[in-house]
Amino acid sequence: MIDLKAVRPVEYLKEGFFLNDGCTLREGINGLYSLAMAYEFRNKKVHPEKLKKLTDALLGIVKKHDIESLKKVESVIEPQTRRVIEDEFQRIKTELPSSLFSELIQECTRWLINWRNFLAVIVHLQRINAQLALLIGITEEKI
């Protein structure tokens, strides 16, 4: 049995979101690992609406670009857009003052080398958020 409290972004993202082919997500990214993050965020009283606010802001950045061109493995994020993304990460970190969230964002930032990885970050955050909302709903906790 896996101890969900022992799961850390620095470990599960050390090799990135994708396998060496650049297309296949690593096993567990949007399953076990996002669930572990959701449990920890629930324990730290993080409300799903705060994570949704981040993912919505990140999706806003994506919508300013041609989606089809972003799907290509080699589609690099321009330095100016990368700064906008990093600024958004920093802004939301102030709203979610958690060492776990800071670690997650730091590891995600490390992999902002192309649009495919950025889209994987968004999907991962959305999955964490969905699982967090479900956990809160199941336990009927009020945050």
C-alpha positions as CSV (number, residue, x, y, z in Angstrom):
1,M,0.0,0.0,0.0
2,I,1.2,3.5,-0.9
3,D,1.4,6.2,1.8
4,L,-0.2,9.2,0.0
5,K,1.4,11.6,2.5
6,A,4.8,10.4,1.2
7,V,4.1,11.4,-2.4
8,R,6.0,14.5,-3.3
9,P,6.1,16.5,-6.6
10,V,9.9,16.6,-6.5
11,E,9.9,12.8,-6.7
12,Y,7.1,12.0,-9.2
13,L,8.0,14.9,-11.6
14,K,11.7,14.4,-11.5
15,E,11.7,13.0,-15.0
16,G,8.9,15.2,-16.3
17,F,5.3,14.5,-17.3
18,F,6.1,12.4,-20.4
19,L,8.0,9.2,-21.2
20,N,11.0,9.6,-23.5
21,D,8.7,9.6,-26.6
22,G,7.4,13.0,-25.5
23,C,3.8,11.9,-26.1
24,T,2.9,9.3,-23.4
25,L,2.1,10.6,-19.9
26,R,4.1,8.9,-17.2
27,E,2.0,6.4,-15.2
28,G,0.3,7.8,-12.2
29,I,0.6,11.5,-13.1
30,N,-3.1,12.1,-13.3
31,G,-4.1,9.2,-11.1
32,L,-2.3,8.3,-8.0
33,Y,-0.1,11.4,-7.8
34,S,-2.9,13.9,-8.4
35,L,-5.0,12.0,-5.8
36,A,-2.2,12.3,-3.3
37,M,-1.9,16.0,-4.0
38,A,-5.7,16.4,-3.6
39,Y,-5.6,14.6,-0.2
40,E,-2.8,16.8,1.0
41,F,-4.5,20.0,-0.2
42,R,-7.7,18.9,1.5
43,N,-5.7,18.4,4.7
44,K,-4.3,21.9,4.4
45,K,-7.8,23.3,3.8
46,V,-7.2,24.4,0.2
47,H,-10.5,25.1,-1.5
48,P,-11.0,23.8,-5.0
49,E,-12.1,27.2,-6.2
50,K,-8.5,28.5,-5.6
51,L,-7.1,25.8,-7.8
52,K,-9.8,26.4,-10.4
53,K,-8.8,30.1,-10.5
54,L,-5.2,29.1,-11.4
55,T,-6.2,26.6,-14.1
56,D,-8.6,29.1,-15.6
57,A,-5.9,31.7,-15.7
58,L,-3.5,29.2,-17.3
59,L,-6.2,28.2,-19.9
60,G,-6.6,31.9,-20.7
61,I,-2.9,32.0,-21.7
62,V,-3.4,28.9,-23.9
63,K,-6.5,30.4,-25.6
64,K,-4.4,33.3,-26.9
65,H,-2.5,30.9,-29.1
66,D,-3.3,28.5,-32.0
67,I,-4.2,25.3,-30.3
68,E,-3.3,23.0,-33.1
69,S,0.3,24.4,-33.3
70,L,0.6,23.9,-29.5
71,K,0.0,20.2,-29.7
72,K,3.3,19.6,-31.5
73,V,6.0,18.1,-29.4
74,E,8.6,20.6,-30.6
75,S,6.4,23.6,-30.1
76,V,8.5,25.8,-27.7
77,I,7.1,28.3,-25.3
78,E,8.3,31.8,-26.2
79,P,10.3,33.6,-23.4
80,Q,7.7,36.3,-23.1
81,T,4.9,33.8,-22.7
82,R,7.0,31.8,-20.2
83,R,7.4,34.9,-18.1
84,V,3.6,35.4,-18.1
85,I,3.1,31.8,-17.0
86,E,5.7,32.1,-14.3
87,D,4.1,35.4,-13.1
88,E,0.8,33.6,-12.9
89,F,2.3,30.8,-10.9
90,Q,3.8,33.3,-8.5
91,R,0.6,35.2,-8.1
92,I,-1.4,32.1,-7.2
93,K,1.3,30.9,-4.8
94,T,0.6,33.9,-2.7
95,E,-3.1,32.8,-2.6
96,L,-2.1,29.2,-1.7
97,P,0.7,29.6,0.9
98,S,1.6,25.9,1.1
99,S,5.0,24.4,0.9
100,L,3.5,21.5,-1.0
101,F,1.9,23.8,-3.5
102,S,5.1,25.7,-3.9
103,E,7.0,22.5,-4.5
104,L,4.4,21.4,-7.1
105,I,4.7,24.8,-8.9
106,Q,8.5,24.7,-8.8
107,E,8.6,21.3,-10.3
108,C,6.0,22.2,-13.0
109,T,8.0,25.3,-13.8
110,R,11.1,23.2,-14.4
111,W,9.2,21.4,-17.2
112,L,7.9,24.5,-19.1
113,I,10.1,23.8,-22.1
114,N,7.3,23.3,-24.6
115,W,3.5,23.7,-25.0
116,R,2.9,20.0,-24.6
117,N,4.3,20.1,-21.1
118,F,2.4,23.3,-20.2
119,L,-0.8,21.6,-21.3
120,A,0.2,18.6,-19.2
121,V,0.6,20.9,-16.2
122,I,-2.9,22.3,-16.7
123,V,-4.4,18.9,-17.0
124,H,-2.6,17.7,-13.9
125,L,-3.9,20.8,-11.9
126,Q,-7.4,20.2,-13.2
127,R,-7.2,16.6,-12.1
128,I,-6.0,17.5,-8.7
129,N,-8.8,20.1,-8.4
130,A,-11.5,17.6,-9.5
131,Q,-10.2,15.0,-7.0
132,L,-10.0,17.6,-4.3
133,A,-13.6,18.7,-5.0
134,L,-14.7,15.1,-4.9
135,L,-12.9,14.4,-1.6
136,I,-14.5,17.5,0.0
137,G,-17.9,16.5,-1.3
138,I,-17.6,12.9,-0.1
139,T,-16.5,13.9,3.4
140,E,-19.0,16.7,3.5
141,E,-16.3,19.0,4.8
142,K,-16.6,22.7,4.7
143,I,-13.4,24.6,4.0
